[in-house]
Amino acid sequence: MKNMRWMGGGLLAIALAACGKQDAEPVAPIPVLVVHAGTVAGQEVAAYPGEIRAREESPLSFRVGGNLIKRHVDAGQRVRKGQLLAELDAADYASQASASQAQLAAAEADLVRARDDQKRYATLAEQQLVSQSALDSQTAAFKAAQGQANAARANLAVARNQAEYAQLRAPADGVIASRQAEAGQVVSAGQTVFTLAADGGREVVIALPESNIRDYQVGQPVQVELWNRPGQLLAGTIREIAPAADAQGRTYATRVSLAPEALTEVELGQSARVFAAAGRQGTLQLPLAAVQRGADGRSSVWVVDPAKHTLKATPVTVGAYGVESVPVLSGVNANDWVVAAGGHLLREGQPVTAVDRQNRPVLAPAAKPAAAAPATGKGN
C-alpha cells in the first residue's frame, strides 16, 4: 500500500513538473523572410532592340503607270504638303485628253443637231404633218445624243485627271524616309516611289517573342533608351501589338509611342532599346519559393497576421510560372506580408518575426499578454 502511494505521488510530481516547465518555456518566434505581392525583384525587365519610326509612314505612288522622267527630292529631304516630288512622261495622257476633247466636241455637235430635229418634228406633229411615231423616234435620238455627250464629257474629265496623276505630290508635311525608284524607270500604278514619314508622333518598332507575348498588353508603360544616349530613359507606352506573328521570325511586331516631351530627343532611324516589365499590368507577382502545395492540392502561401505575428495558410490562384516569379490572380492583396522562402518548414499558427531582405523587422512587436492576477485565497 505504501508503494502505491509512493508511485502515485511520484507521477503527480512528474506531471506538475512537466506543466511547470511548459509554462516556463513558451515557443520562441522564428524569423521569416517576407515580401509584399507585386514588389518583389522577381519581376523581370526585358530589353528589346528597336528603331525610331514615324507613327504615320505613307508609301507614295503614282495613280497611273508610265516612265519616270524626273525626281525632284531625295531620301532624307524635308517636304511640304502639296510639293512636287516626281513626274511621269505625260505625253500619252495629254494625247488622250486631246482625243477626249475632240470626242466631246463631236458629241455636243450631234446633240445640237438632234435637239433641233426633235423641235422641228414636234412642230410638224402639232400640224399633223408627221406621225407620232416619227416624233417619238426623233425624241429617242435626241436623248441618245444627250447621253453620248455626257459620256464624252466624263471621259474628258478622266483623261485630264490621269494627266494630273502623272505628277506625284506630298500629301502632308514630313521627311522622305526612303526612295524606291529612279528617273528613267518605268513604274506601274500603285508601285511605291517614296516613303513619307509625316511630322508628328514618333514610335519605336520592336519585335516581341512568341514565348511571352501574353506578358504584354496595349497601354503598358515602358522605358526607351537611345543607343547614342546611354543611361537616359524616355517614357513610352505600348500602342499596338500585331494580332498575328511574323511567318518567318515568329515574333509580334509592336509599336511603342513616345511621350510628347521626348519627340525633340529622337531622330528617324535611330537605334533604341525598350525596357518592359514582364507581367500583365495590375497582376501581383510573388517569388516561386513563396507558393506551397496545400493539403487539398491547391496552391497556397503563408501570410503573417500583423496583429498576432502568427502564420496563416491562404489559398491562392496563380498563373503561368515564370523563371523566378509567378503571377498571383487572387487570394492575397498587395499589402499582405507573404513568406518568401522556407514555407515547407512552417506550420499553421506558428509565431514568427517578419523581416525583410536586410534582416530588419517589418511589423511592430506583438502586444504581450496580460499577467495573471495573484491568487488571494489559501490553497488546500
C-alpha positions in Angstrom: 0.0 0.0 0.0 2.9 2.3 0.8 4.5 1.5 -2.6 1.3 2.5 -4.4 1.1 5.8 -2.5 4.8 6.4 -3.4 4.3 5.7 -7.1 1.2 7.9 -7.3 2.9 10.8 -5.6 5.9 10.4 -8.0 3.6 10.5 -11.1 1.9 13.6 -9.7 5.2 15.3 -9.1 6.4 14.5 -12.6 3.1 15.8 -14.1 3.3 19.0 -12.1 7.0 19.5 -13.1 6.1 19.0 -16.7 3.3 21.6 -16.5 5.6 24.0 -14.8 8.3 23.5 -17.5 5.8 24.1 -20.3 4.6 27.3 -18.7 8.1 28.5 -18.1 9.4 27.9 -21.7 7.0 29.3 -24.4 7.7 28.7 -28.0 10.0 31.4 -29.3 9.1 33.1 -32.7 11.4 32.3 -35.6 12.4 34.9 -38.2 10.9 34.5 -41.7 11.6 36.5 -44.9 8.5 38.3 -46.1 7.6 40.4 -49.1 4.7 42.3 -50.5 3.0 40.7 -53.5 4.0 42.8 -56.6 7.0 44.4 -55.1 9.5 41.5 -55.4 12.6 41.7 -57.5 11.5 38.7 -59.4 9.5 40.8 -61.9 11.8 40.5 -65.0 12.5 43.6 -67.1 13.4 42.6 -70.6 15.2 44.8 -73.2 14.2 44.7 -76.9 16.1 46.4 -79.7 14.2 48.7 -81.9 14.3 51.6 -84.4 12.7 55.0 -84.2 10.0 55.4 -86.8 7.2 57.8 -87.6 3.8 57.0 -86.4 2.4 57.7 -89.9 4.5 56.3 -92.7 2.9 56.6 -96.1 4.2 54.8 -99.2 3.8 57.2 -102.1 3.0 56.0 -105.6 1.5 57.3 -108.9 -2.1 56.5 -109.6 -1.2 55.8 -113.2 1.7 54.0 -114.8 4.4 55.4 -117.0 8.0 56.4 -117.5 9.5 58.3 -114.5 11.2 61.3 -116.2 12.1 63.5 -113.2 12.6 63.1 -109.5 12.6 66.3 -107.5 13.5 65.1 -104.0 15.8 62.6 -102.4 15.8 60.5 -99.2 16.1 62.5 -96.0 14.8 65.7 -97.6 12.0 67.6 -95.8 9.0 68.3 -97.9 5.8 70.4 -97.5 2.2 69.4 -98.3 1.5 69.7 -102.0 5.2 69.9 -103.0 6.0 68.2 -106.4 8.1 65.1 -105.8 8.3 63.3 -109.1 6.8 63.4 -112.7 5.9 60.8 -115.3 6.0 61.3 -119.0 2.5 62.7 -119.6 2.6 62.9 -123.4 0.3 59.9 -123.8 -2.1 61.2 -121.2 -2.1 64.6 -122.9 -2.9 63.0 -126.2 -5.7 61.0 -124.6 -7.1 64.2 -123.1 -7.0 65.9 -126.6 -8.8 62.9 -128.1 -11.4 63.0 -125.4 -11.8 66.7 -126.0 -12.4 66.1 -129.7 -14.9 63.3 -128.9 -16.8 65.7 -126.6 -17.0 68.3 -129.4 -18.4 65.8 -131.8 -20.9 64.5 -129.3 -22.1 68.1 -128.5 -22.5 68.8 -132.2 -24.6 65.7 -132.6 -26.6 66.8 -129.5 -27.3 70.2 -131.1 -28.5 68.6 -134.3 -30.7 66.0 -132.5 -32.2 68.8 -130.4 -33.1 70.9 -133.5 -34.5 67.9 -135.3 -36.6 67.0 -132.2 -38.0 70.5 -132.1 -38.8 70.6 -135.8 -40.6 67.2 -135.6 -42.5 68.4 -132.6 -43.8 71.4 -134.6 -44.7 69.2 -137.6 -46.5 66.8 -135.3 -48.7 69.6 -133.9 -49.6 70.5 -137.5 -50.3 66.7 -138.2 -47.7 66.7 -141.0 -45.7 63.8 -139.5 -46.8 60.8 -137.5 -46.5 60.5 -133.7 -44.1 57.6 -134.2 -41.7 59.8 -136.2 -41.7 62.3 -133.4 -41.0 59.5 -130.9 -38.0 58.4 -133.0 -36.6 61.9 -133.0 -37.1 62.3 -129.3 -35.2 59.0 -128.7 -32.4 60.1 -131.0 -32.2 63.4 -129.0 -31.9 61.5 -125.7 -29.3 59.2 -127.1 -27.2 62.1 -128.3 -27.5 63.7 -124.9 -26.2 60.5 -123.3 -23.3 60.4 -125.7 -22.4 64.0 -124.8 -22.4 63.2 -121.1 -20.2 60.2 -121.6 -17.7 62.1 -123.7 -17.6 64.8 -121.0 -16.9 62.3 -118.3 -14.2 60.6 -120.4 -12.5 64.0 -120.8 -12.6 64.6 -117.1 -10.9 61.1 -116.6 -8.2 61.9 -119.2 -7.5 65.2 -117.6 -7.2 63.6 -114.2 -4.8 61.0 -115.5 -2.6 63.8 -116.9 -2.6 65.4 -113.4 -1.9 62.0 -111.8 1.4 62.0 -113.7 2.7 64.4 -111.0 3.4 63.0 -107.6 2.9 65.5 -104.7 3.4 65.2 -101.0 0.1 64.6 -99.1 1.5 66.1 -95.8 4.5 67.8 -94.2 7.3 65.4 -93.4 10.5 63.8 -94.4 11.3 61.4 -97.3 12.3 58.3 -95.4 13.2 56.2 -98.4 13.3 56.2 -102.2 12.4 53.1 -104.3 12.5 54.4 -107.9 14.9 56.3 -110.1 14.5 58.6 -113.1 14.2 56.6 -116.4 12.4 53.7 -114.6 9.0 52.6 -115.9 6.7 52.3 -112.9 3.2 50.8 -112.6 0.2 52.3 -110.9 0.5 51.8 -107.2 4.2 51.0 -107.2 5.9 52.7 -104.2 8.3 55.5 -105.3 8.9 57.2 -101.9 8.1 56.6 -98.3 7.0 59.7 -96.4 7.4 60.0 -92.6 4.8 62.5 -91.7 5.6 65.1 -89.0 4.1 64.4 -85.6 4.3 61.3 -83.4 7.4 59.1 -83.2 7.5 55.5 -82.2 9.9 52.6 -81.6 9.3 49.5 -83.6 10.2 46.3 -81.7 9.5 42.6 -82.0 8.1 40.7 -79.0 8.9 36.9 -78.8 6.1 34.4 -79.1 7.1 32.7 -75.9 5.9 35.6 -73.6 3.7 37.6 -75.8 0.9 37.3 -73.2 3.0 39.2 -70.6 2.5 42.5 -72.5 -0.6 44.4 -73.4 -1.6 47.7 -75.2 -1.3 50.7 -72.8 1.5 49.2 -70.7 4.2 51.8 -69.8 7.8 51.2 -70.9 11.1 53.0 -71.0 13.2 53.7 -74.0 16.9 54.2 -74.2 18.7 55.6 -77.3 21.9 53.9 -78.3 23.7 57.3 -78.6 22.5 58.4 -75.2 23.1 55.5 -72.8 21.5 55.9 -69.3 18.9 58.5 -70.5 15.5 56.9 -70.3 12.5 58.2 -72.2 8.9 57.5 -71.2 6.8 55.4 -73.7 3.7 53.3 -74.0 2.9 50.2 -76.0 0.4 51.4 -78.6 0.0 48.4 -80.9 0.7 44.7 -80.9 0.3 42.8 -84.1 -2.5 40.2 -83.8 -0.5 37.6 -85.7 3.1 36.5 -85.5 5.6 37.0 -88.4 5.7 33.9 -90.6 9.5 33.7 -90.6 10.7 35.2 -87.3 7.7 34.1 -85.2 7.7 37.4 -83.4 4.9 40.0 -83.0 5.5 43.5 -84.4 5.0 46.0 -81.7 4.9 49.8 -81.8 5.8 51.9 -78.7 4.6 55.5 -78.6 7.0 58.1 -77.1 5.8 60.8 -74.8 5.3 64.2 -76.4 8.2 65.7 -74.4 10.5 63.1 -75.8 9.8 63.9 -79.5 12.6 66.5 -79.6 15.2 64.0 -78.4 14.8 61.4 -81.2 15.5 61.3 -84.9 14.2 58.9 -87.6 16.2 55.8 -88.0 17.9 55.9 -84.6 18.5 52.6 -82.7 17.0 52.2 -79.3 16.2 49.7 -76.6 12.8 49.3 -75.0 12.7 48.1 -71.4 9.4 46.4 -70.5 8.5 44.6 -67.3 7.1 41.1 -67.9 3.7 40.6 -66.4 0.3 42.0 -67.1 -0.4 45.4 -65.7 -2.1 45.1 -62.3 -1.2 41.5 -61.8 0.6 40.7 -58.5 3.8 38.8 -58.5 5.4 36.5 -55.9 8.7 34.5 -55.8 8.4 30.9 -56.8 9.5 29.8 -53.4 6.6 31.5 -51.7 4.0 29.2 -53.3 3.3 25.9 -51.5 1.2 22.9 -52.2 -1.6 22.7 -49.7 -3.2 19.5 -48.3 -6.0 19.7 -50.8 -3.6 20.0 -53.7 -4.2 23.7 -54.2 -1.6 26.4 -54.2 -1.2 28.4 -51.0 1.1 30.9 -49.3 1.9 31.7 -45.7 0.6 35.1 -44.7 1.7 36.8 -41.5 -1.1 38.1 -39.2 0.1 41.7 -38.4 -1.6 41.7 -35.0 -0.8 38.3 -33.7 2.5 37.7 -35.6 1.4 34.2 -36.5 1.1 32.3 -39.8 -2.0 31.6 -41.7 -2.2 29.4 -44.8 -4.0 31.2 -47.6 -5.1 29.5 -50.8 -4.2 31.5 -54.0 -4.9 31.2 -57.7 -1.7 31.5 -59.7 -0.9 32.0 -63.4 1.8 30.6 -65.6 5.1 30.1 -63.7 8.0 32.3 -64.8 11.7 31.9 -64.3 11.8 33.5 -60.8 8.3 34.6 -60.1 4.6 33.6 -60.6 1.6 35.9 -61.1 -1.0 35.7 -58.3 -4.5 36.2 -59.7 -6.4 36.0 -56.4 -6.1 35.2 -52.7 -3.7 37.9 -51.5 -3.6 41.7 -51.6 -0.6 44.0 -52.4 -0.4 44.9 -48.7 -0.2 41.4 -47.3 3.2 40.2 -45.9 3.8 36.8 -47.6 6.6 34.4 -46.5 9.0 34.4 -49.4 11.0 31.2 -48.6 11.1 28.2 -46.3 7.4 27.6 -46.3 7.8 23.8 -46.2 9.2 24.1 -42.7 6.4 26.2 -41.2 3.0 25.3 -39.7 -0.4 26.9 -39.1 -0.5 29.4 -36.2 3.3 29.4 -35.7 4.6 32.6 -34.1 7.2 34.3 -36.3 9.2 37.5 -36.6 8.7 39.0 -40.1 11.9 40.5 -41.5 12.9 42.0 -44.9 15.9 41.1 -47.1 18.1 43.3 -44.9 17.0 41.2 -41.8 15.0 44.2 -40.4 11.7 43.6 -38.7 8.8 44.9 -40.8 6.0 44.7 -38.2 5.6 46.3 -34.8 6.2 43.9 -31.8 3.1 42.0 -30.8 1.4 43.0 -27.6 2.4 40.9 -24.6 -0.5 39.0 -22.9 -1.6 40.5 -19.6 -0.1 38.8 -16.5 -2.4 36.6 -14.4 -3.6 38.2 -11.1 -2.1 36.6 -8.0 -4.4 34.3 -6.0 -5.7 35.7 -2.8 -7.2 32.6 -1.3 -5.3 29.9 0.7 -4.5 26.7 -1.0 -5.8 23.3 0.3 
